[in-house]
């Protein structure tokens, strides 16, 4: 299964149910995505803990009540979407963000524009 789509579906499902946290399998990609969403203030905190049952690392995402209402995957394994920094425009009157995978790591569209880098468009969130 795609790591990012699993992250999106679990986090958005927990947000819609009104849960305060969600548990995910830890990968470096999900960790970096969680840190970016924390920096953009869509989630409260991200922490990595060891699962007591099997000893594998687990990611716990602490959600903010009504932190976001929409999280949609754009690039999929069957269809990759790439954007240059000049092609990205404001989204939802600057309340929404595109998340990009760039050579500098995961960045929001505003950060990518400021640095002048483009990359794969992973998702949109608002």
Order of alpha helices (4+ residues) and beta strands (2+ residues): alpha-beta-alpha-beta-beta-beta-beta-beta-beta-alpha-beta
